[in-house]
Amino acid sequence: MALTGPDFWSPERGGVMPTGIGQRCFYCETSVTREPAVTWNGATGQIWLHPGCAADLSARLLADVVRWQRQSGRRFHESERRRP
C-alpha cells in the first residue's frame, strides 16, 4: 500500500511520481480528484482509494474477520494462508 502525491513521494526514489487523480475509487466508485490517494497492488491488479474510503474498507474487513471468528469459534492462523 502506498500514499500518492507530492507529500509522499521523494525524487530520490526515481521514476514517475504516482498519482491517483483520475482513477476510480475501488470502494465508492467515484473519481479520485485530489491527492493523497491510496494505491494497492495485488495479485489481480491495482486498486485506488480515497483516504477515507481506505479507512472505511479496512474497518469493514477487520469487522468481517472478527464476526467470522465469533460465529465459527475459529481463529485465523498463519498456517491457513495459501502460499504461492
ABEGO torsion letter per residue (X at the ends): XBBBEAAABBAAAEEBBBBABGBBBAAAGBBBABOBBBBBBBAAEBBBBBAAAAAAAAAAAAAAAAAAAAAAGBBBBAAABBBX
